[in-house]
Amino acid sequence: MKECLFLEYPACGTCRKARKWLDEHGVCYADRHIVDDRPTIDELREWGVRGGLPLRKFFNTSGLVYKSMQLKDKLDGMSEAGQLELLASDGKLVKRPLLVGEDFVLVGFKPEEWEKVLQK
């Protein structure tokens, strides 16, 4: 398997668990700080297509920024371009961790799901 891209926020406990899981399972990955080096609009668009995921899945719905902006009530009325712009504007709005491979995108850390996808 080729190297994956692992986007994380190092202070996030779930991201630390995911990193440990990757290391224990011998998965090769390049690490990227999701806030310091946030995803671009083009990356987010591509990852949505690659993962077959709606943009809504990329939002960190439990994050403080999401809640303070009251996005729960606003996302449905937003265009795809508006959602992409918003996601790319602040790494803390993006659900983490993200694991991006050649033919998959995993959003959030669910060990069973990661194992199923990475054991192909």
Secondary structure, DSSP 8 states (H G I E B T S, - for coil): ---EEEEE-TT-HHHHHHHHHHHHTT--EEEEETTTT---HHHHHHHHHHHT--GGGGB-TTSHHHHHTTGGGTGGGS-HHHHHHHHHH-GGGB-S-EEE-SS-EEES--HHHHHHHHT-
